[in-house]
Amino acid sequence: MTSLRRWAGRRIRGFDLLEGRAKPEKGKNRAIAEWPTETGPADYVLFVGLMPVATVEAKRKNIDVSGSLKQAKRYSKGFDVAGEMTSPGNPWGEYQLPFTFSSNGRPYLKQLATKSGTWFCDVRRPTNHGHALDVWHTPSGLVALLKRDEAKADAGLKAEPFNYGFPLRPYQRAAIQAVESGIAQGQRTMLLAMATGNG
């Protein structure tokens, strides 16, 4: 536990680190270690007040953190929102908590992408993929992310007319639609290349 506390204290911004017997408390942001779930104890569960929002899998520095998201997801599936806890929303498929993290405490390096940094996955949509973060989400950032309705945003984007005050060429319209489709499918990076003079 000492090594976990050492890296987590530097990395979980805005959360007080507490031992496994601690409880969530209204008005406090807590990362509680060794939280029991049906699938084994989660290294940490993040609470914003009485609301559990994420599971965290903590690894040693030489462990592949991108692959460790599977463990954090397993803890999300086995989490029980009980007692005085406030539910973060629906169960999302088999997940009880909306967010999962894995970290080995190392800063993120693109050259060692899967072996460094903090990895994150919003499990509310099956199209969301895990990805590396530069820094941990803050408690207020997680609450804002929880309030974001991506399905509604995707529907709004689809319904948005192509009224830009000038006519679009067919390939411009196709390029815009391809990017919008990629966003709706959870793609985080896309390359759009058009020759000079194409508008």
Secondary structure, DSSP 8 states (H G I E B T S, - for coil): -HHHHHHHHHHSTT-EEE-TT----TT-EEEEEEE--TTS-EEEEEEETTEEEEEEEE--TTS-TTTTHHHHHHHHHT----TT----SS-BTTBSSSEEEEE-S----GGGGGGSSEEEEETTSTT---EEESS---HHHHHHHHH--HHHHHHHHHH----SSS---HHHHHHHHHHHHHHHTT---------TT--
